[in-house]
């Protein structure tokens, strides 16, 4: 039987101790994460398992298009345009919903710069700055694209009607919670 379930804890409050989920008389095993539509969904609200999965998806798409992206007869700008259309969207799929950490952005930046250097025929030993490589192929930094896609998503939410369910959460007040004063903590 290939049935499993994932428990999502949306609040830290009330939870049953140990509950067995059964189908007929068979106990269904509980998972901490599972893969759905090539994304890894975790019950602990993290993206730790999905993030490397997205980077690997970018590398798989890179391998499929390697012949085009590393062709020496092709102009660097055209390679960059092809990269932006084919490889980058694969890597940034679903980023609108991620709670991204600095370490995630750094890993994504490293993976992308390795590909861009490879496209240009350079290595780290050539000591060419990332900014120069990005300008040569016409590719903006990945952290800018992460930020841009998240802003695009929040813009769509804000354009919804004020009574839409997704907008009602703006008007929620939590009892017993006070506003935090001071500068927010950096992650």
SVG drawing of the C-alpha trace seen along z (x, -y; Angstrom):
<svg xmlns="http://www.w3.org/2000/svg" viewBox="-16 -50 60 54">
<polyline fill="none" stroke="black" stroke-width="0.4" points="0.0,0.0 1.4,-3.4 -0.6,-5.6 1.2,-8.0 0.2,-11.3 1.8,-14.5 0.7,-16.4 0.9,-20.2 1.0,-22.0 -0.4,-25.5 -0.3,-26.5 1.8,-25.6 -1.3,-25.2 -3.6,-22.2 -2.3,-18.9 -3.3,-15.4 -0.6,-13.3 -0.1,-10.1 -2.8,-9.5 -2.8,-6.6 -4.5,-7.2 -6.1,-4.0 -7.6,-3.0 -9.8,0.0 -7.6,1.8 -4.2,0.8 -2.2,-2.0 -1.1,-4.7 2.5,-5.8 3.2,-9.4 5.8,-11.4 7.7,-14.5 7.9,-15.6 6.8,-14.4 7.4,-15.3 4.4,-16.8 4.7,-18.2 8.5,-18.2 8.4,-20.3 9.2,-18.9 6.5,-19.8 7.5,-19.7 5.3,-19.6 7.6,-22.0 7.0,-25.0 10.6,-25.0 12.0,-24.8 15.2,-23.1 14.5,-20.0 12.9,-21.8 15.7,-24.3 18.4,-21.8 15.8,-20.1 15.2,-23.4 18.9,-23.9 19.2,-20.4 16.3,-21.0 18.2,-23.9 21.3,-21.8 19.2,-19.1 17.8,-21.7 21.3,-23.0 22.6,-19.6 19.8,-19.3 20.7,-22.6 24.5,-22.3 25.1,-22.1 23.5,-25.4 24.7,-27.3 28.4,-26.3 28.6,-26.7 31.6,-28.9 30.1,-30.2 27.0,-31.6 27.2,-35.2 27.2,-35.6 24.1,-37.8 22.1,-35.2 23.3,-32.5 22.2,-34.7 18.8,-35.2 18.4,-31.4 19.6,-30.9 17.0,-33.4 14.2,-31.7 15.0,-28.0 17.2,-27.4 16.4,-30.2 12.6,-29.7 13.2,-26.0 15.3,-27.0 13.0,-29.7 9.8,-27.7 7.6,-28.4 9.9,-31.0 7.0,-33.3 5.9,-31.1 9.3,-30.5 10.6,-32.0 14.1,-32.4 17.1,-32.6 20.4,-34.3 22.1,-30.9 19.6,-29.8 20.2,-32.9 24.0,-32.3 23.6,-28.7 21.5,-29.8 23.9,-32.6 26.9,-30.1 25.1,-27.6 24.1,-30.3 27.5,-31.9 29.1,-28.4 26.8,-28.0 27.4,-31.5 31.2,-31.2 30.9,-27.8 28.9,-29.4 31.5,-32.1 34.4,-29.6 35.9,-31.0 36.9,-29.5 37.4,-30.9 41.1,-30.9 40.6,-33.5 39.6,-36.0 36.8,-37.7 34.2,-39.3 30.7,-37.9 29.3,-41.3 31.4,-41.3 30.3,-37.8 26.6,-38.8 27.0,-41.9 28.7,-39.9 25.8,-37.5 23.1,-40.1 21.8,-38.2 20.7,-40.1 21.7,-38.7 19.5,-35.9 18.8,-37.6 17.1,-40.5 14.9,-38.0 14.0,-36.3 12.9,-39.7 11.1,-40.6 9.0,-37.5 8.0,-37.8 7.0,-41.4 5.0,-40.4 3.1,-37.8 2.3,-40.2 1.1,-42.8 -1.4,-40.2 -2.6,-39.6 -3.0,-43.4 -5.0,-43.9 -7.6,-41.4 -10.9,-42.7 -10.6,-43.6 -13.2,-40.9 -11.3,-38.1 -10.2,-35.4 -6.5,-36.0 -6.9,-39.7 -8.9,-39.0 -5.7,-38.0 -4.6,-41.7 -7.4,-42.6 -6.8,-39.8 -5.7,-40.7 -4.1,-38.2 -5.2,-38.4 -2.5,-38.6 0.2,-39.6 1.9,-43.0 3.7,-44.7 7.4,-44.1 9.4,-47.2 12.8,-48.0 14.7,-46.7 13.6,-43.4 16.1,-40.5 18.0,-39.6 17.9,-35.9"/>
</svg>
